Amino acid sequence: MGVQSLVLPQSVVQVPVQSVHHWTDELFSLRVARPASFRFRSGEFVMLGLIVEGRPILRAYSIASPSWDDGLDFFSIKVKDGPLTSRLRHVKPGDQVLLGRKPTGTLVLDALKHGDRLFLFSTGTGIAPFASLVRDPETYEKFHEVVLTHTCRGVKDLQYGANLVAALPQDPLVGEIASTRLTYYPSVTREDHVHVGRITGLIESGRLFRDLGILGLDSVGDRVMICGSMAMISDTRALLEAAGLREGSNAAPGDYVVEKAFVG
């Protein structure tokens, strides 16, 4: 998959794939080398892609590694007929992929007001930016408690997040503090599990808060990040607004933020 003979757009660079892991028939992750000049804030996304039939095909991917890591991790679905993921799913260590030079995004700590508890609501591969944030020491400097929720169709689809959380105690920077300050709350919608239901349903019914031993959303102390499908974002946003939380951005920090970049 080399593209050495082609003239690349100035907005991208070539980077080698370092590792690939296939979690299920529909989910995989990959790690690529991080250029020495590449800087980003935990939670941001960047364009990732391949040369397909002589032209670059790029899609937005959240960076799943924290800003201090020397590699860049990504978590992706496999779209059978997708112009990019149908090919990206076949990359192997040593293959070259395209990486955008300018990361961006709203799922960053700077876009939130100060608070006590941070909720990270995710569905599917929407957990990727939160995989970055839960390994960033700044997250625990700004929030006393972090709650990571991950909702998928089936139990096997939760494995990426489960492995992430299981490995946190050995993390060189946040291992000790994350062990006591991070709560992981997985749920599924189509199988039996200790937590069954869409995250919006679990919020609306109060089940999430009862399970966590708290009263509910507090617009004074709670802050929220949301990453998932358009429908999930819309429904969760409505619940947050009803609870008195207001959306923020990089320019005007608020009580919650959402990410609108998706992979195809």
C-alpha angles and dihedrals in degrees: 000000000000119000099186094126093055128084106239125213112261089240094069140051133199117250130178123244110243101185142353129202125190108208098179138343087278105034134060140158132209137191123211133187115270115230112236091240096048112113128176143157118247108265097032127123132222138192114267128180156119140254106260119186091342099312134085118257111195135177134181114262127179112236107242097194123079122256092256096055120108092220135051119236127198133186118206146176120231110238107193095213098023113133091230112018093049085065102029090060089067099054118122134199108288095030117122123239132181120252126191117236097220120060118194142160146129100250092093131118091240090067093061131076118236114280145155104241128035120203117200107195113191141165127193114330088352086095090076099090089045090054083063097045098047089058094050116098090212090067091063092041090058099038131041093205132028124195116194116193123187122184123189138160097252139021094248089059090063094062097096092056093041091054091046093054094041090056096048096089088063094047109125095224109028104019098110098040096041090054090067104026105043123080118193117206115182123181137176132207105203107037141047112277140146086261117036124180146054114296090243090056092047090051095045094047092046092236092123093055095044090052090050093046096239133118099239141276114341114202091201100054107014124087125185141201121192129197125166142079122346091251093050092049092049094048094044092047090055091053092050093048090050088054091054100259118138128210119252138195141191089273096044115024115217144168097280140013135196135203119229101182116107139183123236 
